């Protein structure tokens, strides 16, 4: 099959127009006319991931985080990024990144977190029009045929929803550890506070804390944020749960590998086995 077939599907699954303006999404390395005989997903391209892709004769890496992310003036083996790009190019490995489009799409990362928590009345914190003219007619039709919608039919940044039963923050912490296979959850606020409505924004998204608060959320889940946002969480009495950047997103690239395997059963597809959280917890 052609690489273009996978790209077409990814652009339907996570339409590029959903990505943030500052982001770098889409095909970042490679020739869409080339053959695709195997595919690997990962959260972030690292030297270990590149080694796995080369050893596994991978033709395409679907990486959540873009590589390159910032514009490059030169590509040489003198830098880690340059060395990885050269190794992948030499091995004819293409790179595609959906990044914030995957965060915000109907069946994306934030929606998946909300569903893991069994939230009700799920909607986006900031709505993006799923019928944007930026979408082609073909993508619109495919989106309709595949019923790619959140419950109220919106795309957008983050998610929010109501717990089936009001729950204390300590109970939510324990539940998050189980659901995301985490050793710990960092927390800001009062552990005995009772939560009804939760806002969600994966990755490094503390900037959406106030948006969630303004939308009526009484707690907020993200991956990581800065010290001052933690203080802000306590000051405005909006408890915040930090899953870690890796913890809030890695599960989703595993789900994406499953989605792609169902769509393209004729080729081997797997989530990177070399990838791991770069942060260790020393208890």
C-alpha positions in Angstrom: 0.0 0.0 0.0 1.0 3.6 -0.4 2.0 5.9 2.4 -0.6 8.4 1.0 -3.4 6.0 2.1 -2.3 6.1 5.7 -1.9 9.9 5.5 -5.4 10.3 4.0 -6.8 8.3 6.9 -4.9 10.2 9.6 -6.1 13.5 8.1 -9.7 12.2 8.5 -9.2 10.8 11.9 -7.4 14.0 13.2 -8.1 16.8 10.7 -5.1 19.1 10.5 -7.3 22.3 10.9 -7.9 21.3 14.5 -4.2 21.8 15.3 -3.0 24.9 17.2 -1.5 27.7 15.1 1.9 27.2 16.6 2.0 23.5 15.9 3.8 21.5 13.2 1.5 18.6 12.1 1.2 16.4 9.1 3.8 14.6 7.0 7.1 16.0 8.3 9.6 13.6 6.6 9.3 11.3 3.6 7.5 10.8 0.3 3.8 10.3 0.4 4.1 8.3 -2.9 6.4 5.7 -1.3 5.3 2.2 -0.2 4.2 1.6 3.4 4.8 -2.0 4.5 5.0 -1.5 8.3 4.1 1.3 10.7 5.0 2.2 14.3 3.4 4.7 16.7 5.1 6.6 19.5 4.7 9.6 21.7 8.1 11.1 21.0 10.8 10.2 18.6 14.0 9.5 20.5 17.3 7.7 19.5 15.9 4.5 21.0 12.7 4.8 19.0 14.7 5.5 15.8 16.8 2.4 16.5 13.6 0.3 17.0 12.2 1.6 13.7 15.4 0.9 11.7 15.7 -2.6 13.2 12.1 -3.3 12.5 12.2 -2.0 8.9 9.5 0.5 9.6 8.4 2.7 6.7 6.4 5.2 8.8 6.5 6.5 12.3 3.3 8.2 13.5 4.7 10.3 16.4 2.4 12.4 18.5 5.1 15.0 19.1 6.5 16.5 15.9 10.0 16.1 14.7 11.2 18.5 13.7 9.1 20.9 15.8 11.0 24.1 15.3 12.4 25.3 11.9 15.9 24.0 11.3 18.7 25.9 9.6 20.8 22.8 9.1 20.5 19.1 9.4 23.8 17.5 10.5 24.9 14.6 12.7 26.3 17.2 15.1 22.9 17.4 16.9 20.6 14.8 18.3 17.7 15.9 16.2 19.8 16.2 13.1 21.3 12.7 13.7 17.9 11.1 14.1 16.5 12.8 10.9 19.5 11.6 8.9 19.2 8.1 10.2 15.5 8.0 9.4 16.0 9.5 5.9 18.8 7.0 5.2 16.4 4.1 6.1 13.5 5.6 4.1 11.5 6.1 7.3 8.7 8.7 7.0 7.4 10.7 9.9 3.8 11.9 10.4 2.6 13.9 13.5 -1.0 14.6 14.4 -0.1 16.3 17.7 -2.7 18.9 18.8 -5.1 17.8 16.1 -5.1 14.4 17.8 -5.6 16.1 21.2 -8.7 17.9 19.9 -10.3 15.5 17.4 -13.6 13.8 18.2 -12.0 10.4 19.1 -8.7 11.9 20.3 -6.7 12.0 23.5 -8.8 14.3 25.6 -12.0 12.5 24.6 -10.4 9.2 25.5 -9.4 10.4 29.0 -13.0 11.6 29.5 -14.4 8.3 28.5 -11.9 6.4 30.7 -13.4 8.4 33.6 -16.9 7.5 32.5 -17.8 11.2 32.4 -21.3 12.3 31.3 -22.3 15.3 29.1 -18.8 15.4 27.6 -18.0 18.4 25.5 -14.9 20.5 24.5 -13.6 23.3 26.8 -13.1 25.4 23.7 -15.2 24.4 20.7 -13.8 24.2 17.2 -16.2 23.9 14.3 -16.1 20.4 12.9 -17.6 21.7 9.7 -14.8 24.1 9.0 -14.4 25.0 5.3 -10.8 24.0 5.8 -11.9 20.4 5.6 -12.2 19.0 2.1 -15.5 17.5 1.0 -14.0 14.0 0.9 -12.9 14.3 4.5 -16.2 15.7 5.5 -18.0 12.8 3.9 -15.7 10.2 5.4 -16.1 11.8 8.8 -19.9 11.5 8.4 -19.7 7.9 7.2 -17.6 6.9 10.2 -19.8 8.8 12.7 -16.7 10.6 14.0 -18.3 12.8 16.6 -18.2 13.4 20.3 -21.7 13.0 22.0 -22.8 16.6 21.2 -21.1 16.6 17.8 -18.3 19.1 18.5 -14.5 19.1 18.0 -12.4 21.3 20.3 -9.6 21.9 22.8 -9.8 19.8 26.0 -12.8 18.1 27.3 -15.1 18.5 30.3 -17.9 16.4 31.8 -19.7 15.3 34.9 -18.9 12.4 37.1 -21.7 9.9 37.5 -21.4 10.3 41.3 -19.7 13.3 43.1 -16.3 12.0 44.2 -13.6 13.2 46.6 -10.2 14.2 45.2 -8.4 11.4 47.0 -10.7 8.8 45.3 -10.1 10.4 42.0 -6.3 10.2 42.5 -6.6 6.5 43.2 -8.8 6.0 40.2 -6.4 7.8 37.9 -3.5 5.7 39.1 -5.4 2.6 38.2 -6.8 3.8 34.9 -3.5 5.1 33.6 -1.2 2.6 35.3 0.6 5.3 37.3 2.7 4.9 40.4 1.7 8.4 41.6 -0.5 11.3 40.7 0.6 14.8 41.6 -2.1 17.0 43.1 -2.9 20.6 44.0 -5.8 21.4 46.4 -7.7 19.7 49.2 -7.9 15.9 49.0 -11.2 15.7 50.8 -12.9 18.2 48.3 -15.8 16.8 46.5 -15.8 17.0 42.6 -18.7 16.9 40.3 -17.5 18.4 37.0 -14.0 17.9 35.6 -12.0 19.7 32.9 -9.3 17.8 30.9 -6.4 18.9 28.8 -3.6 16.4 28.1 0.1 17.1 27.9 1.5 20.4 29.2 -1.8 22.4 29.3 -2.1 24.3 32.5 -3.1 27.4 30.5 -6.6 25.9 30.2 -7.1 25.8 34.0 -9.0 29.1 34.0 -11.0 28.2 30.9 -12.2 25.0 32.7 -13.0 27.0 35.8 -15.1 29.5 33.8 -17.0 26.6 32.2 -18.1 25.5 35.6 -15.5 22.8 36.3 -14.6 22.2 39.9 -11.4 20.3 39.1 -8.9 20.0 36.3 -6.7 17.2 34.9 -3.6 17.7 32.8 -0.2 16.1 32.3 2.2 18.8 33.7 2.3 22.5 34.4 4.4 25.2 36.1 4.7 26.1 39.7 2.6 29.3 39.4 -0.3 27.5 37.8 -0.3 25.1 40.8 -0.5 28.1 43.1 -3.3 29.5 41.0 -5.2 26.2 41.2 -5.1 26.4 45.0 -6.0 30.1 45.1 -9.1 29.7 43.0 -10.1 26.5 44.7 -10.0 24.3 41.6 -8.2 21.1 42.5 -5.7 20.0 39.8 -4.5 16.4 39.0 -1.1 16.0 37.2 -0.7 12.7 35.4 2.7 13.5 33.9 3.1 14.4 30.3 4.0 10.8 29.4 1.2 9.4 31.6 -1.5 11.6 30.1 -0.7 10.8 26.4 1.3 7.5 25.9 -1.8 5.4 26.3 -3.4 7.2 23.3 -0.6 6.3 20.9 -1.2 2.7 21.9 -4.9 3.1 21.1 -3.9 4.8 17.8 -1.9 1.8 16.8 -5.0 -0.3 17.4 -7.1 2.0 15.3 -4.6 1.9 12.5 -4.3 -1.9 12.7 -8.1 -2.2 12.2 -8.0 0.2 9.3 -4.9 -1.4 7.6 -4.9 -5.1 8.7 -2.6 -6.0 5.7 0.5 -4.5 7.3 2.2 -4.9 10.8 1.5 -2.0 13.1 2.6 -1.6 16.7 3.3 1.0 19.4 7.0 1.5 20.1 8.3 -0.9 22.7 11.5 1.1 23.3 9.7 4.2 24.4 9.5 5.0 28.2 8.8 7.9 30.5 12.1 9.9 30.7 11.1 10.9 34.3 11.8 8.4 37.1 10.0 8.5 40.4 12.5 7.8 43.3 10.3 7.1 46.3 
